[in-house]
Amino acid sequence: MAHCIVKEAEKILDKPFKVLDKGFIRLVDYLGSDERIVQAARVSYGKGTDSVSKDEALIDYLMRQQHTSPFEQVVLTFHLKMPIFVARQWVRHRMGRMNELSGRFSVMQEEFYVPAKEDIDPQKKDRLERALEPVEPAEAAKIQSDLKKGQKKAYESYKDLIEKGLAREIARINLPLSLYTEFYWQMDLNNLFRFLKLRLDPHAQLEMRKYAEIILEIVRKVCPVATASFENIMLKQVAFNGEEIDALRRVLAGEANPLTGPKLDRFLTKVKTGHQM
Ligand SMILES: Cc1cc2nc3c(=O)[nH]c(=O)nc-3n(C[C@H](O)[C@H](O)[C@H](O)COP(=O)(O)OP(=O)(O)OC[C@H]3O[C@@H](n4cnc5c(N)ncnc54)[C@H](O)[C@@H]3O)c2cc1C
């Protein structure tokens, strides 16, 4: 198992995967693989445990039982480039360790995010609808142009202040959230799966989801078995509360569904779409 896994992960080491218009994700390094999870877990269970003797079954069992510590034995380090508004959300995942480009010591590059036309959408009540109904192409082009104008103006003012000799840490303060930043980010596999569960969800912001989708593909190369378990057990899992479980039991027994109003709507949406509501 270890031999083929290492080969797949080694193929993508240092390779930048493009995200959004100017961003990327690069796997810098990793420690461990599916095999490391299994080795760590066997310290708990011992080699002879029959029901968990196969590696894949053991990983699946650990995931189902939320026996998370063996997954913490795998660690991945990424080099990421993303707009500051995505990075603001990213750093909320406190178990990650990071080191970011310094706007105090470096002059920030003129690199701003401009959403693609199909990703420019009106405000909606339910963010699950994001990008399903983008604005008309002509309007989207005008919005792109307005965003670029604002970014250019902000950067010109920044450059002006730098050239006048102002401290970089002050000159930068009017730069917008669309400015790109870069950082190294290290996370263990258990917390990375938690991150992916939250940030692959349709409730997460579209730009964040685009990064999370690529992280998922990279993690799959490092730990294909654990990633398959994660997708099946954690990612596609939908939790039902007590009232909903009761409703499910009644419906399965051929009785009427006791839920009504918004509770019924949430329950039916969960059942039909598989999305946590
Ligand atoms: C769709 C979406 C919308 C969001 N909207 C907002 C928002 O509007 N405003 C906002 O502020 N945040 C928002 N967040 C961020 C969210 O509240 C969490 O902070 C973020 O998702 C990180 O999750 P986490 O705490 O599980 O991860 P981590 O910080 O990586 O933590 C992992 C685990 O360690 C525990 N842990 C880590 N550090 C500590 C600590 N210091 N004390 C106690 N336990 C700790 C956590 O409880 C968790 O179990 C949003 C997140 C999502 C996915």
PDBQT file of the ligand as one rigid body, heavy atoms in Angstrom, charges set to zero:
ROOT
HETATM    1  C1  LIG A 301     -20.009  28.607   6.340  1.00  0.00    +0.000 C 
HETATM    2  C2  LIG A 301     -19.219  29.248   7.462  1.00  0.00    +0.000 A 
HETATM    3  C3  LIG A 301     -19.574  30.506   7.920  1.00  0.00    +0.000 A 
HETATM    4  C4  LIG A 301     -18.856  31.119   8.967  1.00  0.00    +0.000 A 
HETATM    5  N1  LIG A 301     -19.205  32.376   9.374  1.00  0.00    +0.000 NA
HETATM    6  C5  LIG A 301     -18.499  32.978  10.357  1.00  0.00    +0.000 A 
HETATM    7  C6  LIG A 301     -18.830  34.304  10.795  1.00  0.00    +0.000 A 
HETATM    8  O1  LIG A 301     -19.750  34.915  10.295  1.00  0.00    +0.000 OA
HETATM    9  N2  LIG A 301     -18.088  34.867  11.778  1.00  0.00    +0.000 N 
HETATM   10  C7  LIG A 301     -17.057  34.207  12.379  1.00  0.00    +0.000 A 
HETATM   11  O2  LIG A 301     -16.413  34.752  13.279  1.00  0.00    +0.000 OA
HETATM   12  N3  LIG A 301     -16.708  32.952  11.986  1.00  0.00    +0.000 NA
HETATM   13  C8  LIG A 301     -17.396  32.331  10.998  1.00  0.00    +0.000 A 
HETATM   14  N4  LIG A 301     -17.040  31.061  10.600  1.00  0.00    +0.000 N 
HETATM   15  C9  LIG A 301     -15.890  30.396  11.249  1.00  0.00    +0.000 C 
HETATM   16  C10 LIG A 301     -16.332  29.307  12.235  1.00  0.00    +0.000 C 
HETATM   17  O3  LIG A 301     -17.075  29.877  13.305  1.00  0.00    +0.000 OA
HETATM   18  C11 LIG A 301     -15.108  28.553  12.794  1.00  0.00    +0.000 C 
HETATM   19  O4  LIG A 301     -14.309  29.453  13.538  1.00  0.00    +0.000 OA
HETATM   20  C12 LIG A 301     -14.244  27.983  11.697  1.00  0.00    +0.000 C 
HETATM   21  O5  LIG A 301     -15.038  27.263  10.790  1.00  0.00    +0.000 OA
HETATM   22  C13 LIG A 301     -13.162  27.082  12.293  1.00  0.00    +0.000 C 
HETATM   23  O6  LIG A 301     -13.753  25.910  12.772  1.00  0.00    +0.000 OA
HETATM   24  P1  LIG A 301     -13.161  25.068  13.976  1.00  0.00    +0.000 P 
HETATM   25  O7  LIG A 301     -13.246  25.907  15.225  1.00  0.00    +0.000 OA
HETATM   26  O8  LIG A 301     -13.838  23.754  13.970  1.00  0.00    +0.000 OA
HETATM   27  O9  LIG A 301     -11.638  24.847  13.524  1.00  0.00    +0.000 OA
HETATM   28  P2  LIG A 301     -10.301  24.989  14.332  1.00  0.00    +0.000 P 
HETATM   29  O10 LIG A 301     -10.109  26.382  14.796  1.00  0.00    +0.000 OA
HETATM   30  O11 LIG A 301      -9.218  24.408  13.426  1.00  0.00    +0.000 OA
HETATM   31  O12 LIG A 301     -10.503  24.074  15.566  1.00  0.00    +0.000 OA
HETATM   32  C14 LIG A 301     -10.540  22.649  15.482  1.00  0.00    +0.000 C 
HETATM   33  C15 LIG A 301     -11.026  22.115  16.770  1.00  0.00    +0.000 C 
HETATM   34  O13 LIG A 301     -10.226  22.583  17.858  1.00  0.00    +0.000 OA
HETATM   35  C16 LIG A 301     -11.022  23.324  18.796  1.00  0.00    +0.000 C 
HETATM   36  N5  LIG A 301     -10.261  24.536  19.175  1.00  0.00    +0.000 N 
HETATM   37  C17 LIG A 301      -9.300  25.151  18.460  1.00  0.00    +0.000 A 
HETATM   38  N6  LIG A 301      -8.847  26.220  19.103  1.00  0.00    +0.000 NA
HETATM   39  C18 LIG A 301      -9.562  26.324  20.243  1.00  0.00    +0.000 A 
HETATM   40  C19 LIG A 301      -9.591  27.240  21.321  1.00  0.00    +0.000 A 
HETATM   41  N7  LIG A 301      -8.761  28.270  21.380  1.00  0.00    +0.000 N 
HETATM   42  N8  LIG A 301     -10.479  27.036  22.299  1.00  0.00    +0.000 NA
HETATM   43  C20 LIG A 301     -11.319  26.008  22.257  1.00  0.00    +0.000 A 
HETATM   44  N9  LIG A 301     -11.354  25.083  21.281  1.00  0.00    +0.000 NA
HETATM   45  C21 LIG A 301     -10.486  25.240  20.279  1.00  0.00    +0.000 A 
HETATM   46  C22 LIG A 301     -12.292  23.704  18.065  1.00  0.00    +0.000 C 
HETATM   47  O14 LIG A 301     -13.404  23.838  18.897  1.00  0.00    +0.000 OA
HETATM   48  C23 LIG A 301     -12.455  22.542  17.094  1.00  0.00    +0.000 C 
HETATM   49  O15 LIG A 301     -13.083  21.442  17.731  1.00  0.00    +0.000 OA
HETATM   50  C24 LIG A 301     -17.754  30.442   9.561  1.00  0.00    +0.000 A 
HETATM   51  C25 LIG A 301     -17.413  29.158   9.101  1.00  0.00    +0.000 A 
HETATM   52  C26 LIG A 301     -18.128  28.563   8.066  1.00  0.00    +0.000 A 
HETATM   53  C27 LIG A 301     -17.714  27.194   7.583  1.00  0.00    +0.000 C 
ENDROOT
TORSDOF 0
